[in-house]
Amino acid sequence: MSRHHLAFHCSGLNLAGTLDNAPGTSGLLIVTGGQEPRAGAFGWQSRLAAEVAKAGFPVFRFDRRGIGDSDGEDRGYLKSRKDIAAALQSFRALAPQMSRVVGFGNCDAATALAIAGGAGCDRLVLSNPWTLADHDDALPPPSAVRSRYRGKLVDPSEIWRLLTGGVDFRKLKNGLKQASSIGTSTSPLTEEMKAGLEAFSGQIRFLLAENDRTAQIFAEHWGPDERIHLCSGSGHSYAEPHAREWLLAQVLEALRR
């Protein structure tokens, strides 16, 4: 296994990519979301790439236009279809033995892959998809609020705070109102994701971190789905040791099956 840093082209611009080489005929394309370059705070994706390549599967990561080491203007994740397609084309050229590519994205990268209908990938692993159009509206869904209040009702310290006036009753009232909401909500992004995936014929695996608000909101918007796999006690970036192992196992299963 070896790692190569390279450049490829998209709409006349140079984009930065990284290939973790391996002989496998299934490969992993990691799409980064938001303003998250391949390095830095989201180095967990670099570690994931190394572990997947060590298991025998090639991995390609890249910075879309205007992000990290790539040229151009950042057009946002909703307009990254061409970037993903160009990265996939470069990946296939660099690892011609591949007969199948699994696209992986976390948060809005997962959303971008879904809306793009996979952007040419053969299978998809969509982790904690972002389903809110405005990041400022990221309120927890009613199910998450109900779960939080159930925990408070069995916590003696929280009951004592309530009895001794240590609770903001305005916030409590708003919280109870939100918790009382029933049913599955939806969002425009959710509908765009569903429309994008309708024509996708490959296998799809949704990965949700139990303690992640983004994942909780997605579950509320998306509804029940047998393709959803839940990682208990995990946060958004799977920083917990057990979550890292779980994520790697999920990705490898998608590559092998």
C-alpha positions as CSV (number, residue, x, y, z in Angstrom):
1,M,0.0,0.0,0.0
2,S,1.3,3.5,-0.9
3,R,-0.1,7.0,-1.0
4,H,0.3,9.3,-4.0
5,H,-0.5,13.0,-4.1
6,L,-1.7,14.2,-7.5
7,A,-3.7,16.7,-9.5
8,F,-6.6,16.2,-11.9
9,H,-8.7,18.4,-14.0
10,C,-12.3,19.7,-13.6
11,S,-13.7,22.4,-15.9
12,G,-10.2,23.6,-16.8
13,L,-9.0,23.8,-13.2
14,N,-6.5,21.8,-11.2
15,L,-7.9,19.8,-8.3
16,A,-5.9,18.1,-5.6
17,G,-6.3,14.4,-5.0
18,T,-4.8,11.5,-3.0
19,L,-4.6,7.9,-4.1
20,D,-4.0,5.2,-1.5
21,N,-3.0,2.4,-3.9
22,A,-4.0,-1.2,-3.5
23,P,-4.7,-4.1,-5.9
24,G,-8.4,-4.7,-5.2
25,T,-11.0,-4.6,-7.9
26,S,-13.4,-2.6,-5.7
27,G,-12.3,0.9,-4.8
28,L,-13.5,3.6,-2.4
29,L,-14.1,7.3,-3.5
30,I,-14.2,9.5,-0.4
31,V,-16.1,12.8,-1.0
32,T,-15.4,15.5,1.6
33,G,-18.2,17.9,2.5
34,G,-18.5,21.5,3.7
35,Q,-15.3,23.4,3.6
36,E,-13.4,20.3,4.8
37,P,-10.0,19.7,3.0
38,R,-8.4,16.3,2.9
39,A,-6.1,17.3,5.8
40,G,-6.7,19.0,9.1
41,A,-9.6,18.4,11.5
42,F,-11.0,15.7,9.3
43,G,-7.9,13.6,9.3
44,W,-10.0,10.7,10.3
45,Q,-10.8,10.3,6.6
46,S,-7.1,10.0,5.9
47,R,-6.8,7.2,8.5
48,L,-9.9,5.5,7.1
49,A,-8.3,5.6,3.6
50,A,-5.1,4.0,4.9
51,E,-7.0,1.3,6.8
52,V,-9.1,0.5,3.7
53,A,-6.1,0.4,1.5
54,K,-4.3,-1.9,4.0
55,A,-7.3,-4.3,3.6
56,G,-6.6,-4.4,-0.1
57,F,-8.9,-1.8,-1.6
58,P,-7.7,1.4,-3.4
59,V,-9.0,4.7,-2.1
60,F,-9.2,8.2,-3.7
61,R,-9.8,11.4,-1.8
62,F,-9.9,14.9,-3.2
63,D,-10.6,18.6,-2.6
64,R,-13.4,20.0,-4.7
65,R,-13.0,23.3,-6.5
66,G,-12.1,26.2,-4.2
67,I,-11.4,24.0,-1.2
68,G,-8.0,23.0,0.3
69,D,-5.3,22.6,-2.4
70,S,-7.7,22.8,-5.3
71,D,-8.1,25.8,-7.7
72,G,-11.2,27.8,-8.4
73,E,-14.2,29.1,-6.5
74,D,-16.0,27.1,-3.9
75,R,-19.5,26.6,-5.4
76,G,-20.8,24.6,-2.4
77,Y,-21.7,21.0,-2.0
78,L,-24.9,21.3,-3.9
79,K,-22.9,22.2,-7.1
80,S,-20.2,19.6,-6.7
81,R,-21.5,16.9,-9.1
82,K,-18.9,17.8,-11.8
83,D,-16.1,17.6,-9.1
84,I,-17.2,14.2,-8.0
85,A,-17.5,12.9,-11.6
86,A,-14.0,14.3,-12.5
87,A,-12.5,12.6,-9.4
88,L,-14.2,9.3,-10.2
89,Q,-12.9,9.5,-13.8
90,S,-9.4,10.1,-12.5
91,F,-9.7,7.3,-10.0
92,R,-10.7,4.8,-12.6
93,A,-7.8,5.8,-14.8
94,L,-5.3,5.5,-12.0
95,A,-6.7,2.1,-10.8
96,P,-7.8,0.4,-14.1
97,Q,-8.3,-3.0,-12.4
98,M,-11.3,-1.7,-10.6
99,S,-14.7,-3.0,-11.7
100,R,-16.7,-1.3,-8.9
101,V,-16.4,2.0,-7.0
102,V,-18.1,2.7,-3.7
103,G,-18.8,6.4,-3.1
104,F,-18.6,7.5,0.6
105,G,-19.6,10.8,2.1
106,N,-20.2,12.2,5.5
107,C,-22.7,15.0,6.3
108,D,-23.3,17.2,3.2
109,A,-20.9,15.1,1.1
110,A,-23.4,12.3,1.6
111,T,-26.2,14.6,0.5
112,A,-24.2,15.7,-2.6
113,L,-23.7,12.1,-3.6
114,A,-27.4,11.3,-3.2
115,I,-28.6,14.4,-5.1
116,A,-26.1,13.6,-7.9
117,G,-27.6,10.1,-8.1
118,G,-24.2,8.6,-7.2
119,A,-22.3,10.7,-9.8
120,G,-21.3,7.5,-11.5
121,C,-20.4,5.4,-8.5
122,D,-21.6,1.8,-8.4
123,R,-22.5,1.7,-4.7
124,L,-23.0,4.4,-2.0
125,V,-22.2,4.6,1.7
126,L,-24.0,7.7,3.0
127,S,-23.1,8.8,6.5
128,N,-25.0,11.3,8.6
129,P,-26.6,13.0,5.6
130,W,-27.3,16.7,5.9
131,T,-31.0,17.5,5.3
132,L,-31.4,21.1,6.3
133,A,-31.1,23.9,3.8
134,D,-30.0,26.4,6.5
135,H,-27.4,25.3,9.0
136,D,-28.8,27.8,11.5
137,D,-32.0,25.8,11.6
138,A,-30.3,22.7,13.0
139,L,-32.7,22.0,15.8
140,P,-33.0,18.5,17.3
141,P,-36.0,16.5,16.0
142,P,-38.9,15.8,18.3
143,S,-37.7,12.2,18.9
144,A,-34.3,13.4,20.1
145,V,-35.9,15.9,22.4
146,R,-38.2,13.3,23.9
147,S,-35.3,11.0,24.5
148,R,-33.4,13.8,26.3
149,Y,-36.3,14.6,28.5
150,R,-36.8,11.0,29.4
151,G,-33.2,10.9,30.6
152,K,-33.8,14.0,32.7
153,L,-36.8,12.5,34.4
154,V,-34.7,9.7,35.9
155,D,-31.8,12.0,36.9
156,P,-32.2,13.0,40.6
157,S,-30.0,16.1,40.0
158,E,-32.2,17.3,37.2
159,I,-35.3,16.8,39.4
160,W,-33.6,18.8,42.1
161,R,-32.9,21.7,39.7
162,L,-36.5,21.7,38.7
163,L,-37.7,21.8,42.4
164,T,-35.2,24.5,43.4
165,G,-35.8,26.9,40.5
166,G,-32.7,26.1,38.6
167,V,-34.6,25.5,35.3
168,D,-35.4,28.1,32.7
169,F,-39.2,27.6,32.4
170,R,-39.4,29.4,29.1
171,K,-36.9,27.0,27.6
172,L,-38.7,24.1,29.3
173,K,-42.0,25.2,27.7
174,N,-40.4,25.4,24.2
175,G,-38.7,22.1,24.6
176,L,-42.0,20.4,25.7
177,K,-43.8,21.9,22.8
178,Q,-41.1,20.6,20.4
179,A,-41.1,17.2,22.0
180,S,-44.9,16.9,21.6
181,S,-44.6,17.0,17.8
182,I,-45.7,13.7,16.3
183,G,-44.9,12.2,13.0
184,T,-42.1,12.3,10.5
185,S,-41.1,15.7,9.1
186,T,-39.5,16.3,5.8
187,S,-37.3,18.9,4.1
188,P,-36.6,20.0,0.5
189,L,-33.1,18.5,0.7
190,T,-34.6,15.2,1.7
191,E,-36.9,15.2,-1.3
192,E,-34.0,16.1,-3.6
193,M,-32.0,13.2,-2.1
194,K,-34.9,10.8,-2.7
195,A,-35.3,12.0,-6.3
196,G,-31.6,11.6,-7.0
197,L,-31.5,8.1,-5.6
198,E,-34.6,6.9,-7.4
199,A,-32.6,6.2,-10.6
200,F,-29.6,4.7,-8.7
201,S,-29.6,0.9,-9.2
202,G,-26.6,0.1,-6.9
203,Q,-26.6,-0.8,-3.2
204,I,-27.1,2.0,-0.7
205,R,-26.0,1.9,2.9
206,F,-26.9,4.7,5.3
207,L,-24.7,5.1,8.4
208,L,-25.9,7.1,11.4
209,A,-24.0,8.1,14.5
210,E,-26.5,7.7,17.4
211,N,-25.4,10.9,19.3
212,D,-25.1,13.1,16.2
213,R,-27.8,15.8,15.8
214,T,-27.3,15.7,12.0
215,A,-28.0,12.0,12.0
216,Q,-31.0,12.4,14.3
217,I,-32.5,15.0,12.0
218,F,-31.9,12.9,8.9
219,A,-33.7,9.9,10.6
220,E,-36.7,12.1,11.4
221,H,-36.8,13.5,7.8
222,W,-36.1,10.2,6.0
223,G,-38.3,7.8,8.0
224,P,-37.8,4.1,8.6
225,D,-35.4,2.3,6.1
226,E,-33.9,-1.1,6.4
227,R,-30.7,0.2,4.8
228,I,-30.0,2.3,7.8
229,H,-27.2,1.1,10.2
230,L,-26.8,2.8,13.6
231,C,-23.6,3.2,15.5
232,S,-24.5,3.4,19.2
233,G,-22.7,6.0,21.4
234,S,-21.0,7.7,18.4
235,G,-20.5,11.3,17.4
236,H,-20.5,12.9,14.0
237,S,-16.9,12.0,13.0
238,Y,-16.8,8.6,14.6
239,A,-14.0,9.7,17.0
240,E,-14.7,7.0,19.5
241,P,-12.5,3.9,19.2
242,H,-15.5,1.5,18.9
243,A,-17.0,3.9,16.3
244,R,-13.9,3.9,14.2
245,E,-13.9,0.1,14.2
246,W,-17.6,0.0,13.3
247,L,-17.2,2.5,10.5
248,L,-14.3,0.6,8.9
249,A,-16.3,-2.7,9.1
250,Q,-19.2,-1.0,7.4
251,V,-17.1,0.4,4.6
252,L,-15.3,-2.9,4.1
253,E,-18.6,-4.8,3.9
254,A,-19.8,-2.5,1.2
255,L,-16.6,-3.0,-0.7
256,R,-16.7,-6.8,-0.4
257,R,-20.3,-7.7,-0.9
